[in-house]
Amino acid sequence: MGKKHKLQRFAENETFTNLFQHHHYDIRNEGFPMKGKWHEYFHNDHPIVVELGCGRGEYTVAFAQSYPDTNFIGIDKKGARLWRGCKDGIEQNITNAAFIRTQIDFIDAYFAPGEVSEIWVTFPDPQPKKPYRRLVSPEFVERYKKVWGEKGIINLKTDSRLLYEYLLETAEEQGWKVTANIEDIYSNPDPERPYLTSIQTFYEKKWLEQQSLISYIRVEIDNPSF
């Protein structure tokens, strides 16, 4: 994407009412005004599901359309990518989806304890040389516990064998409960989770063309600190 198009998207991002951008708030000194008040923004008390590294927001938007009794929030640090999901949400009048432009490391600055019920991680960087930077690592789970209630859920969808096997091994080591494990979602589709194959990200379509193996894991994690 050329610089001109990026600048156009950044300018349009400033007009989106469903996008919260880090540079608009003094997180360290004043805090994020929606923290603990997301249900006021959505005007309901429905559960909140967060998609980390949401990119263009395909999952956030599609989930919001399919599940009107749940609120969905996509997080990504790339404004040019978020533009697509925000624009789709506005144009389609989707009221149960929003987006935050920030780094995932700061998730607890944007949500209060107990405010998030579930997390989705779709095709994250497997971080082969930095396990502690993996979004399903114990280090990141400690951050998530600050926004979960008594129990939290992580959904991982990935084409990385390294990340798939890592989460299974980590879950066993940490005592996390694996409630779903589908090694190849396209060869063994789950009728209870049609969204695993019906919703496809931009990059997922490319990987499917390359016949990449795409896996899904769902884990439940107790949060005694809540």
Protein Blocks (a to p, Z undefined) as FASTA:
>chain_A
ZZklmmmmmmmmmmpmkbccfklpcfklnopakgoplmmmnopabdcdddehklnommmm
mmmmmmmmbccddddfblklmmmmmmmmmmnopakbccddddfklmmmmbcehkambdcd
ehiafklmlmmlpckbfklmmmmmmmmcfbdcdddddfbfklmmmmmmmmmmnopacfbd
cfblmlmccfklmmlmmpccfklmmmmmnopacdddddddddfkZZ
